[in-house]
Amino acid sequence: MSQLLSLMGSPIVRSIAGITSLLVAVVIAILSLVPGRDLPDVHLSDKVEHAIAYLVLAGLICFWLGRERIVRGTIVAVGYGAVLEFAQALAGTGRTPSLLDAGANLLGACIGACLAWIALATARAR
């Protein structure tokens, strides 16, 4: 277990988190900008979907950036969500921006950042 924890904080694992965060960001953009009728039905509240998406995105970004930049990583994820909410109004796909969606993005991003901080702190302590 201690080997797994020490590996978790290694530069290669953090780099993989950075690359994965870019892929997650692309998937979020696609899902945010396609017409609503083209989205898969996953039987969850769209607010829960938003929170999960931004939990993953912020968690990966914050893990990649490290404990010293947790706030910066959270701001990047939340800002990205805000830009996508605004882009929905411009995309002409029938999707509309929502403050409640932005709030779910914020909540998910904060939880993801906290989980990244815990993971990094645990890895560093070993």
Secondary structure as GFF3:
##gff-version 3
##sequence-region A 1 126
A	DSSP	alpha_helix	2	8	.	.	.	ID=ss1
A	DSSP	alpha_helix	11	33	.	.	.	ID=ss2
A	DSSP	three_ten_helix	36	38	.	.	.	ID=ss3
A	DSSP	alpha_helix	46	65	.	.	.	ID=ss4
A	DSSP	three_ten_helix	67	69	.	.	.	ID=ss5
A	DSSP	alpha_helix	70	91	.	.	.	ID=ss6
A	DSSP	alpha_helix	99	125	.	.	.	ID=ss7
###
